[in-house]
Amino acid sequence: MKRRAFSREFKVSAVQLVQQQNYSIPQAAKNLGVDRTTLRAWMRKFGAEFGGDAKPAVTGDAALRAENRQLRKECEQLRMERDILKKATVFFANHQL
């Protein structure tokens, strides 16, 4: 049987699927059509590179805290963007005359 070669991007995407989207390793491996041990090896190799600790997805309270942290970060970004748009609207409204 011929050995398949996967690009670095594919491997990184597989690792991110487990780390960021909370897929289990067996579930992600099945969906991607790779062996579990192969995906575990990619987790060890690329896991720490993307803010993970090369472990499978976090569960329970830790996962909720991580999601909450992410949502707060996004909310702050959206507030900044909103404020910038408000200021731009006022600026252009005053300079239309």
VMD Tcl script that builds the backbone (N, CA, C; Angstrom):
set m [mol new atoms 291]
animate dup $m
set s [atomselect $m all]
$s set {name element resname resid chain x y z} {
  {N N MET 1 A 0.839 -1.171 0.000}
  {CA C MET 1 A 0.000 0.000 0.000}
  {C C MET 1 A 0.887 1.239 0.000}
  {N N LYS 2 A 0.541 2.189 -0.867}
  {CA C LYS 2 A 1.344 3.388 -1.007}
  {C C LYS 2 A 1.103 4.334 0.164}
  {N N ARG 3 A 2.155 4.884 0.676}
  {CA C ARG 3 A 2.076 5.823 1.787}
  {C C ARG 3 A 1.658 7.192 1.262}
  {N N ARG 4 A 0.663 7.798 1.912}
  {CA C ARG 4 A 0.186 9.106 1.478}
  {C C ARG 4 A 1.022 10.203 2.118}
  {N N ALA 5 A 1.198 11.269 1.375}
  {CA C ALA 5 A 1.927 12.432 1.881}
  {C C ALA 5 A 0.930 13.571 2.064}
  {N N PHE 6 A 1.021 14.237 3.204}
  {CA C PHE 6 A 0.129 15.344 3.499}
  {C C PHE 6 A 0.938 16.626 3.594}
  {N N SER 7 A 0.348 17.722 3.110}
  {CA C SER 7 A 1.034 19.006 3.180}
  {C C SER 7 A 1.063 19.503 4.625}
  {N N ARG 8 A 1.956 20.421 4.880}
  {CA C ARG 8 A 2.055 21.006 6.212}
  {C C ARG 8 A 0.746 21.710 6.572}
  {N N GLU 9 A 0.143 22.391 5.586}
  {CA C GLU 9 A -1.107 23.104 5.830}
  {C C GLU 9 A -2.211 22.151 6.268}
  {N N PHE 10 A -2.267 20.969 5.661}
  {CA C PHE 10 A -3.275 19.977 6.027}
  {C C PHE 10 A -3.057 19.519 7.463}
  {N N LYS 11 A -1.808 19.260 7.814}
  {CA C LYS 11 A -1.488 18.808 9.169}
  {C C LYS 11 A -1.850 19.874 10.204}
  {N N VAL 12 A -1.497 21.114 9.913}
  {CA C VAL 12 A -1.792 22.219 10.819}
  {C C VAL 12 A -3.302 22.391 10.961}
  {N N SER 13 A -4.036 22.275 9.865}
  {CA C SER 13 A -5.498 22.384 9.918}
  {C C SER 13 A -6.093 21.271 10.770}
  {N N ALA 14 A -5.537 20.088 10.667}
  {CA C ALA 14 A -6.021 18.968 11.468}
  {C C ALA 14 A -5.783 19.222 12.955}
  {N N VAL 15 A -4.627 19.752 13.295}
  {CA C VAL 15 A -4.309 20.065 14.689}
  {C C VAL 15 A -5.244 21.149 15.206}
  {N N GLN 16 A -5.487 22.162 14.401}
  {CA C GLN 16 A -6.376 23.239 14.811}
  {C C GLN 16 A -7.814 22.755 14.967}
  {N N LEU 17 A -8.206 21.784 14.173}
  {CA C LEU 17 A -9.540 21.204 14.301}
  {C C LEU 17 A -9.729 20.621 15.693}
  {N N VAL 18 A -8.712 19.963 16.202}
  {CA C VAL 18 A -8.781 19.363 17.530}
  {C C VAL 18 A -8.670 20.438 18.612}
  {N N GLN 19 A -7.725 21.351 18.461}
  {CA C GLN 19 A -7.464 22.336 19.513}
  {C C GLN 19 A -8.517 23.424 19.601}
  {N N GLN 20 A -8.947 23.932 18.471}
  {CA C GLN 20 A -9.797 25.115 18.496}
  {C C GLN 20 A -11.277 24.808 18.321}
  {N N GLN 21 A -11.596 23.695 17.670}
  {CA C GLN 21 A -13.000 23.396 17.423}
  {C C GLN 21 A -13.496 22.234 18.274}
  {N N ASN 22 A -12.676 21.833 19.219}
  {CA C ASN 22 A -13.043 20.827 20.224}
  {C C ASN 22 A -13.486 19.484 19.648}
  {N N TYR 23 A -12.885 19.080 18.548}
  {CA C TYR 23 A -13.095 17.732 18.057}
  {C C TYR 23 A -12.212 16.797 18.865}
  {N N SER 24 A -12.666 15.567 19.054}
  {CA C SER 24 A -11.792 14.584 19.677}
  {C C SER 24 A -10.827 14.089 18.603}
  {N N ILE 25 A -9.713 13.535 19.030}
  {CA C ILE 25 A -8.736 13.045 18.060}
  {C C ILE 25 A -9.328 11.946 17.185}
  {N N PRO 26 A -10.014 10.947 17.768}
  {CA C PRO 26 A -10.598 9.915 16.901}
  {C C PRO 26 A -11.638 10.472 15.918}
  {N N GLN 27 A -12.438 11.414 16.373}
  {CA C GLN 27 A -13.469 12.000 15.524}
  {C C GLN 27 A -12.827 12.795 14.369}
  {N N ALA 28 A -11.843 13.609 14.679}
  {CA C ALA 28 A -11.165 14.396 13.649}
  {C C ALA 28 A -10.429 13.490 12.667}
  {N N ALA 29 A -9.759 12.457 13.185}
  {CA C ALA 29 A -9.023 11.534 12.322}
  {C C ALA 29 A -9.973 10.838 11.353}
  {N N LYS 30 A -11.117 10.404 11.840}
  {CA C LYS 30 A -12.095 9.726 10.981}
  {C C LYS 30 A -12.610 10.680 9.904}
  {N N ASN 31 A -12.935 11.920 10.291}
  {CA C ASN 31 A -13.441 12.896 9.333}
  {C C ASN 31 A -12.407 13.253 8.263}
  {N N LEU 32 A -11.144 13.258 8.648}
  {CA C LEU 32 A -10.081 13.623 7.715}
  {C C LEU 32 A -9.538 12.444 6.925}
  {N N GLY 33 A -9.887 11.238 7.355}
  {CA C GLY 33 A -9.407 10.054 6.657}
  {C C GLY 33 A -7.963 9.706 6.961}
  {N N VAL 34 A -7.529 9.992 8.181}
  {CA C VAL 34 A -6.170 9.637 8.602}
  {C C VAL 34 A -6.256 8.753 9.837}
  {N N ASP 35 A -5.175 8.102 10.155}
  {CA C ASP 35 A -5.121 7.245 11.332}
  {C C ASP 35 A -4.990 8.095 12.600}
  {N N ARG 36 A -5.549 7.590 13.706}
  {CA C ARG 36 A -5.483 8.319 14.979}
  {C C ARG 36 A -4.048 8.561 15.423}
  {N N THR 37 A -3.210 7.559 15.260}
  {CA C THR 37 A -1.823 7.724 15.705}
  {C C THR 37 A -1.098 8.785 14.880}
  {N N THR 38 A -1.451 8.885 13.623}
  {CA C THR 38 A -0.864 9.915 12.766}
  {C C THR 38 A -1.263 11.299 13.261}
  {N N LEU 39 A -2.545 11.449 13.568}
  {CA C LEU 39 A -3.023 12.743 14.067}
  {C C LEU 39 A -2.398 13.073 15.418}
  {N N ARG 40 A -2.231 12.074 16.263}
  {CA C ARG 40 A -1.573 12.315 17.559}
  {C C ARG 40 A -0.132 12.786 17.363}
  {N N ALA 41 A 0.546 12.213 16.380}
  {CA C ALA 41 A 1.920 12.635 16.084}
  {C C ALA 41 A 1.937 14.081 15.601}
  {N N TRP 42 A 0.972 14.457 14.787}
  {CA C TRP 42 A 0.876 15.845 14.331}
  {C C TRP 42 A 0.582 16.769 15.499}
  {N N MET 43 A -0.227 16.289 16.445}
  {CA C MET 43 A -0.532 17.093 17.635}
  {C C MET 43 A 0.747 17.367 18.418}
  {N N ARG 44 A 1.586 16.358 18.569}
  {CA C ARG 44 A 2.848 16.549 19.287}
  {C C ARG 44 A 3.763 17.500 18.534}
  {N N LYS 45 A 3.778 17.378 17.215}
  {CA C LYS 45 A 4.693 18.176 16.411}
  {C C LYS 45 A 4.244 19.631 16.272}
  {N N PHE 46 A 2.954 19.842 16.001}
  {CA C PHE 46 A 2.469 21.186 15.703}
  {C C PHE 46 A 1.605 21.793 16.799}
  {N N GLY 47 A 1.241 21.031 17.810}
  {CA C GLY 47 A 0.299 21.496 18.824}
  {C C GLY 47 A 0.742 22.737 19.557}
  {N N ALA 48 A 1.951 22.747 20.052}
  {CA C ALA 48 A 2.440 23.883 20.834}
  {C C ALA 48 A 2.648 25.113 19.960}
  {N N GLU 49 A 2.808 24.913 18.682}
  {CA C GLU 49 A 3.045 26.003 17.745}
  {C C GLU 49 A 1.850 26.953 17.650}
  {N N PHE 50 A 0.668 26.463 17.978}
  {CA C PHE 50 A -0.549 27.254 17.823}
  {C C PHE 50 A -1.237 27.507 19.144}
  {N N GLY 51 A -0.479 27.694 20.185}
  {CA C GLY 51 A -1.047 28.076 21.466}
  {C C GLY 51 A -1.618 26.916 22.249}
  {N N GLY 52 A -1.534 25.733 21.714}
  {CA C GLY 52 A -2.020 24.569 22.432}
  {C C GLY 52 A -0.884 23.916 23.189}
  {N N ASP 53 A -1.211 22.907 23.933}
  {CA C ASP 53 A -0.178 22.197 24.666}
  {C C ASP 53 A -0.034 20.777 24.141}
  {N N ALA 54 A -0.446 20.566 22.881}
  {CA C ALA 54 A -0.352 19.275 22.197}
  {C C ALA 54 A -1.231 18.218 22.845}
  {N N LYS 55 A -2.190 18.632 23.656}
  {CA C LYS 55 A -3.135 17.706 24.255}
  {C C LYS 55 A -4.449 17.804 23.500}
  {N N PRO 56 A -5.299 16.807 23.600}
  {CA C PRO 56 A -6.603 16.901 22.960}
  {C C PRO 56 A -7.419 18.049 23.547}
  {N N ALA 57 A -8.531 18.311 22.937}
  {CA C ALA 57 A -9.376 19.439 23.316}
  {C C ALA 57 A -9.735 19.410 24.801}
  {N N VAL 58 A -9.817 20.584 25.383}
  {CA C VAL 58 A -10.141 20.739 26.790}
  {C C VAL 58 A -11.641 20.494 26.978}
  {N N THR 59 A -12.015 19.929 28.132}
  {CA C THR 59 A -13.422 19.673 28.369}
  {C C THR 59 A -13.865 20.329 29.665}
  {N N GLY 60 A -15.163 20.422 29.856}
  {CA C GLY 60 A -15.723 20.900 31.109}
  {C C GLY 60 A -15.538 22.377 31.333}
  {N N ASP 61 A -15.295 22.735 32.596}
  {CA C ASP 61 A -15.184 24.137 32.993}
  {C C ASP 61 A -14.049 24.855 32.279}
  {N N ALA 62 A -12.966 24.170 32.051}
  {CA C ALA 62 A -11.829 24.805 31.372}
  {C C ALA 62 A -12.215 25.225 29.959}
  {N N ALA 63 A -12.999 24.399 29.291}
  {CA C ALA 63 A -13.443 24.741 27.938}
  {C C ALA 63 A -14.359 25.957 27.968}
  {N N LEU 64 A -15.236 26.025 28.949}
  {CA C LEU 64 A -16.128 27.176 29.071}
  {C C LEU 64 A -15.359 28.453 29.371}
  {N N ARG 65 A -14.350 28.350 30.233}
  {CA C ARG 65 A -13.531 29.521 30.531}
  {C C ARG 65 A -12.776 29.986 29.285}
  {N N ALA 66 A -12.250 29.039 28.515}
  {CA C ALA 66 A -11.526 29.394 27.298}
  {C C ALA 66 A -12.464 30.059 26.288}
  {N N GLU 67 A -13.648 29.525 26.157}
  {CA C GLU 67 A -14.620 30.116 25.234}
  {C C GLU 67 A -15.032 31.506 25.713}
  {N N ASN 68 A -15.247 31.657 27.003}
  {CA C ASN 68 A -15.609 32.948 27.570}
  {C C ASN 68 A -14.511 33.980 27.316}
  {N N ARG 69 A -13.263 33.568 27.508}
  {CA C ARG 69 A -12.123 34.452 27.262}
  {C C ARG 69 A -12.105 34.891 25.798}
  {N N GLN 70 A -12.337 33.949 24.892}
  {CA C GLN 70 A -12.348 34.251 23.459}
  {C C GLN 70 A -13.485 35.217 23.123}
  {N N LEU 71 A -14.665 34.970 23.673}
  {CA C LEU 71 A -15.816 35.830 23.394}
  {C C LEU 71 A -15.616 37.239 23.940}
  {N N ARG 72 A -15.009 37.358 25.114}
  {CA C ARG 72 A -14.725 38.683 25.667}
  {C C ARG 72 A -13.749 39.450 24.776}
  {N N LYS 73 A -12.775 38.747 24.259}
  {CA C LYS 73 A -11.795 39.360 23.368}
  {C C LYS 73 A -12.472 39.858 22.086}
  {N N GLU 74 A -13.335 39.035 21.507}
  {CA C GLU 74 A -14.072 39.425 20.306}
  {C C GLU 74 A -14.991 40.602 20.589}
  {N N CYS 75 A -15.657 40.591 21.741}
  {CA C CYS 75 A -16.569 41.661 22.122}
  {C C CYS 75 A -15.818 42.985 22.232}
  {N N GLU 76 A -14.657 42.974 22.828}
  {CA C GLU 76 A -13.850 44.187 22.958}
  {C C GLU 76 A -13.445 44.711 21.584}
  {N N GLN 77 A -13.075 43.810 20.685}
  {CA C GLN 77 A -12.705 44.199 19.319}
  {C C GLN 77 A -13.895 44.841 18.614}
  {N N LEU 78 A -15.070 44.262 18.761}
  {CA C LEU 78 A -16.275 44.802 18.129}
  {C C LEU 78 A -16.640 46.170 18.700}
  {N N ARG 79 A -16.469 46.342 20.006}
  {CA C ARG 79 A -16.734 47.652 20.623}
  {C C ARG 79 A -15.805 48.723 20.053}
  {N N MET 80 A -14.529 48.374 19.884}
  {CA C MET 80 A -13.575 49.329 19.314}
  {C C MET 80 A -13.977 49.706 17.895}
  {N N GLU 81 A -14.336 48.695 17.093}
  {CA C GLU 81 A -14.746 48.965 15.717}
  {C C GLU 81 A -15.995 49.838 15.681}
  {N N ARG 82 A -16.954 49.566 16.566}
  {CA C ARG 82 A -18.180 50.355 16.638}
  {C C ARG 82 A -17.855 51.807 16.967}
  {N N ASP 83 A -16.992 52.022 17.954}
  {CA C ASP 83 A -16.632 53.377 18.352}
  {C C ASP 83 A -15.950 54.130 17.218}
  {N N ILE 84 A -15.110 53.452 16.475}
  {CA C ILE 84 A -14.440 54.083 15.334}
  {C C ILE 84 A -15.469 54.493 14.289}
  {N N LEU 85 A -16.435 53.629 14.022}
  {CA C LEU 85 A -17.470 53.955 13.045}
  {C C LEU 85 A -18.340 55.125 13.502}
  {N N LYS 86 A -18.629 55.184 14.794}
  {CA C LYS 86 A -19.397 56.319 15.325}
  {C C LYS 86 A -18.649 57.620 15.114}
  {N N LYS 87 A -17.364 57.621 15.415}
  {CA C LYS 87 A -16.565 58.827 15.261}
  {C C LYS 87 A -16.463 59.235 13.792}
  {N N ALA 88 A -16.330 58.252 12.915}
  {CA C ALA 88 A -16.252 58.546 11.488}
  {C C ALA 88 A -17.567 59.131 10.981}
  {N N THR 89 A -18.680 58.617 11.480}
  {CA C THR 89 A -19.990 59.127 11.076}
  {C C THR 89 A -20.142 60.585 11.482}
  {N N VAL 90 A -19.765 60.914 12.708}
  {CA C VAL 90 A -19.839 62.285 13.186}
  {C C VAL 90 A -18.926 63.193 12.354}
  {N N PHE 91 A -17.732 62.736 12.071}
  {CA C PHE 91 A -16.772 63.515 11.299}
  {C C PHE 91 A -17.324 63.843 9.920}
  {N N PHE 92 A -17.815 62.844 9.226}
  {CA C PHE 92 A -18.312 63.058 7.870}
  {C C PHE 92 A -19.623 63.841 7.866}
  {N N ALA 93 A -20.429 63.687 8.878}
  {CA C ALA 93 A -21.673 64.460 8.971}
  {C C ALA 93 A -21.368 65.946 9.141}
  {N N ASN 94 A -20.343 66.270 9.900}
  {CA C ASN 94 A -19.970 67.667 10.129}
  {C C ASN 94 A -19.289 68.292 8.910}
  {N N HIS 95 A -18.684 67.491 8.066}
  {CA C HIS 95 A -17.952 68.015 6.920}
  {C C HIS 95 A -18.734 67.905 5.609}
  {N N GLN 96 A -19.997 67.563 5.679}
  {CA C GLN 96 A -20.825 67.486 4.478}
  {C C GLN 96 A -21.362 68.857 4.080}
  {N N LEU 97 A -21.402 69.779 5.017}
  {CA C LEU 97 A -21.966 71.107 4.756}
  {C C LEU 97 A -21.088 71.886 3.873}
}
mol reanalyze $m
mol bondsrecalc $m
mol representation Tube
mol addrep $m
